[in-house]
């Protein structure tokens, strides 16, 4: 069962998170990959018009796990987010996410959205492999020192 669904709004579809907040790095990374795979599938579906808002922080496993949402709508990316550590930037700067966010605000954008979402899946899988590989390297070093 998916942790995501789309809700029809007046002029667009909105991605909504329906699952449980991730509790570990692994869960947060997996949920973030799942989000973007869901978006790719939704945009690839026959009849899709390319009007899917990803709902940003509210649907990102990493943001849910590492970030802080303030009462006035501000978001603090948080320390230690694997994407921020990997890129050296906050707020997903340097990732395909901003290409998606830019494309969602243009008309006739399905191709650009699908391309950006597909790149985001690949990017997050790269970060996931790197992040989880760091844990394995640390475990190997600890075992070798014993």
N, C-alpha and C positions, 0 to 999 in steps of 0.2 A: 504494500500500500504506500502511496506517495505521501510525502509530508507537505505537498503543495497542491493548490488548486487555483483556478482562475475565477474571478468574479466579474460579471459583466457590469459595466458602468455605462453612463449615458453615451459617451463617445469613445470608450476604450475598454480594454480588459485589464484587470489589476491582479498581479500575482499575490497570493495570500499564503502564509505559512500556517499549517494546521497541526504540526507535530509538537514534540517536547523540545525545550531548550537544550542544546548540547551541553554536556558536562565535562568533556575532555577535548584535548586538541584533536584527537583522531575523529571524534564525532563531529566537531565543528568543521573540519576539513571535508569530511565525507558529505555533510549536509550542504556545504557550499558547492561542491561538485554536483550533487543531486539537483540543487536549485537550477544551475545553468544547463544541465542535461534536460531538465523539465522544460525550460524555456526553449531550447533548441527543438525539442519534440513538439511543443505547442506551436511554434512558428512554422515548423515543417508540415504540420497537419493540413490536410486538404481544406480549403476554405478559410484558412487563417489570413487575417487582413494585415498583420504586422503592427497591431496597435496594443501590444502588451507592455505595460509598465511593470518593471521588476520590483518595485516597492522598496528598493535599497536596503537600508539597515534592518528593516523589519523582517526581511526574508533571508538574510545572510547568516549562515551558521557561525562564521568567524566574528562578525559584528555582534551577534547575540552573546557569544562566549567572551569576547575581549572588550567590547565597547561599553560605553555608558551613554544612555539617552537621558538628556535633561528635560525638565518640565517645559522649557520653552522651545523644545524641538531640536536643540543643538545636540550633536553627537561627538563624543570623544572616542577616537579610534582605539585607544587603550594601548598599553605597553605589552609587547610580546606577540602581537598578531603575526602569524606566519607570513602573510602577504607583506606586511610592513617590514618585517625582518628581512625577507627575501629581496625586496626591491629597495629597501633603505628609505622608503617614502611612506607617508601616512595617507589615509583616505583613498586607498587604491590607486594613487597616482602611479603612473608607469605601467598600468595594466589595461587590458582591453575593456574593462568595465566602463571607462569614460567614453569610449567609442560607442558603446551601446546607449549610454545615457544621452549622448549628443544626438544619435540617430532617432531616438524615440520622440524627439521634439521636431521632427521634420515629417513632411507628407511623403507618401509613396516610398516608405522606408523598409519594407520587409526584407529586402536583400541585404541591406546594411545591418539591420538588427540581427539577422541570422548569421551573417559573417562574424560580427562582433561577439555574439553569444558562443559561437563555435570556437573562436579564439580564446574566449574566457574559460571554457571547459578545458581546453588544452593547457592553458596557463595554470589553472588551479591544480590540474593533475601533476604538472611539473613541480609546483610548490609542494604538493602533498608528498610526492616521492622524495623530494629533497628534505622536507621536514621530518618525515618518518625515518629516512636514512640517517639523519643526524642522531636519532635515538639509538639506532642499531650500531652506529660507529662508537657512541659513548659506551654502550653495553660491551662491545668487543674490546675496547680499551680497558674497561674495568676488569673483564675476565682475564686479559693478558697480564694485567698488573698483579693479579692474585697468585 
